[in-house]
Amino acid sequence: MPPRTNGFEDMSYLPFRRDFTVSELLEFDGTGRDGRILLAINFHVYDVSEARNSYGLDGMYANYAGRDISRNLINFSIETHGQDDFDDLSDLSLAQMNTLLEWDEQYKEKYPYVGRLIRNNEPHTNYADEEDDETEPETVENIQST
């Protein structure tokens, strides 16, 4: 049986930059109008649409689509944790932070960076005037060091 694509035959996506709240990120689970799949790790949002076989509806990591998967990666779990609120990750141990940073680096090398995962009351960044690599988003490491 061929994988479900929701009728999206052209899987090439124009890059875009923006920030997302948890609820906004949920809209990008691969079932939306453009079929885009986003996920967040360590407050960074990545576009994993090119890996539809893994993150799409029939993929092994379909539960990750449209979600913050930081705790999943730390705990090596594919189950959703029912967390639909912003997780500031402030309770992570040093070992967990290091694990999360390693995962974040792997995704950064493999998938396009889209923006940041932000709290509901936090303003969205205007990326219109910025170069791609100029903005270094917050991570657990630099949030906890301040």
C-alpha positions as CSV (number, residue, x, y, z in Angstrom):
1,M,0.0,0.0,0.0
2,P,1.5,3.4,-1.0
3,P,2.1,6.0,1.8
4,R,-0.7,8.5,2.3
5,T,0.2,11.9,1.0
6,N,-3.1,13.8,1.6
7,G,-3.1,14.6,-2.1
8,F,0.1,16.6,-1.9
9,E,2.1,15.5,-4.9
10,D,4.7,18.3,-5.0
11,M,6.7,17.8,-1.8
12,S,9.0,20.7,-2.4
13,Y,8.4,23.6,-0.1
14,L,9.4,27.2,-0.2
15,P,11.5,28.1,2.9
16,F,9.9,30.4,5.4
17,R,10.8,31.9,8.7
18,R,8.5,32.5,11.6
19,D,8.0,31.7,15.3
20,F,5.3,29.4,16.7
21,T,3.4,29.0,19.9
22,V,2.6,25.4,20.8
23,S,-0.9,25.6,19.4
24,E,0.4,27.2,16.1
25,L,2.9,24.5,15.7
26,L,0.2,21.8,16.0
27,E,-1.2,23.1,12.7
28,F,1.9,21.8,10.9
29,D,1.4,18.1,11.4
30,G,1.4,17.3,7.7
31,T,-2.4,17.4,7.4
32,G,-2.7,21.1,6.6
33,R,-3.3,22.7,3.3
34,D,0.4,22.6,2.2
35,G,1.2,19.3,3.9
36,R,4.2,20.9,5.7
37,I,5.6,19.0,8.8
38,L,7.3,21.0,11.5
39,L,8.6,20.0,14.9
40,A,10.4,21.7,17.7
41,I,13.6,20.7,19.6
42,N,15.1,22.9,22.3
43,F,12.9,25.9,21.3
44,H,14.0,25.5,17.6
45,V,11.5,24.7,14.9
46,Y,12.6,22.6,12.0
47,D,10.9,21.7,8.8
48,V,11.0,17.9,8.4
49,S,8.6,17.7,5.5
50,E,11.3,16.1,3.3
51,A,11.2,13.1,5.7
52,R,7.5,12.5,5.2
53,N,8.1,8.7,5.3
54,S,9.3,9.1,8.9
55,Y,7.1,12.0,10.2
56,G,4.0,11.8,8.0
57,L,0.7,10.1,8.8
58,D,2.0,6.5,8.3
59,G,5.6,7.2,9.5
60,M,7.2,5.7,12.6
61,Y,7.4,9.2,14.2
62,A,4.0,10.5,13.1
63,N,3.4,11.5,16.8
64,Y,6.2,14.0,16.5
65,A,4.6,16.0,13.7
66,G,3.6,19.5,14.8
67,R,4.9,19.1,18.4
68,D,7.8,20.0,20.7
69,I,9.7,16.7,20.8
70,S,12.4,17.7,23.2
71,R,11.3,15.4,26.0
72,N,10.7,12.6,23.6
73,L,14.3,12.7,22.5
74,I,15.7,13.0,26.0
75,N,13.6,10.0,27.0
76,F,14.0,8.0,23.8
77,S,10.2,7.8,23.4
78,I,7.9,8.0,20.4
79,E,4.8,8.4,22.6
80,T,3.2,11.8,23.0
81,H,3.2,13.0,26.5
82,G,-0.1,14.9,26.3
83,Q,1.8,18.1,26.8
84,D,0.1,20.8,24.8
85,D,1.5,23.7,26.9
86,F,4.8,25.4,26.5
87,D,7.6,23.5,28.3
88,D,10.4,25.7,29.5
89,L,12.6,22.6,30.1
90,S,13.9,24.2,33.3
91,D,13.9,21.0,35.2
92,L,16.4,19.2,33.0
93,S,19.5,17.8,34.5
94,L,22.9,18.6,32.9
95,A,23.0,15.2,31.3
96,Q,19.5,15.7,29.8
97,M,20.5,19.2,28.5
98,N,23.5,17.7,26.8
99,T,21.4,15.0,25.2
100,L,19.0,17.6,24.0
101,L,21.8,19.8,22.6
102,E,23.2,16.8,20.7
103,W,19.8,16.0,19.2
104,D,19.3,19.7,18.3
105,E,22.6,19.7,16.5
106,Q,21.7,16.7,14.5
107,Y,18.4,18.2,13.4
108,K,20.1,21.5,12.6
109,E,22.5,19.7,10.3
110,K,19.8,17.8,8.5
111,Y,16.6,20.0,8.3
112,P,15.8,23.6,7.6
113,Y,15.5,25.9,10.6
114,V,12.2,27.7,10.5
115,G,12.0,29.7,13.8
116,R,11.5,29.5,17.5
117,L,9.0,27.9,19.7
118,I,7.7,30.7,22.0
119,R,5.3,31.2,24.9
120,N,1.7,32.3,24.1
121,N,2.3,35.8,25.3
122,E,5.8,36.2,23.7
123,P,6.0,38.4,20.6
124,H,6.8,36.7,17.3
125,T,10.1,37.8,15.7
126,N,9.9,39.7,12.4
127,Y,12.4,37.8,10.2
128,A,11.8,39.9,7.1
129,D,14.9,42.0,7.4
130,E,17.3,39.3,8.8
131,E,19.8,37.0,7.0
132,D,19.3,33.3,7.6
133,D,22.2,32.7,9.9
134,E,22.2,36.0,11.8
135,T,19.7,35.1,14.5
136,E,20.7,32.6,17.0
137,P,17.6,31.5,18.9
138,E,17.4,30.7,22.6
139,T,18.2,27.3,23.8
140,V,18.0,25.6,27.1
141,E,21.8,26.2,27.5
142,N,21.7,29.9,27.1
143,I,18.4,30.4,28.9
144,Q,19.7,28.7,32.0
145,S,23.0,30.5,31.9
146,T,21.4,33.9,32.2
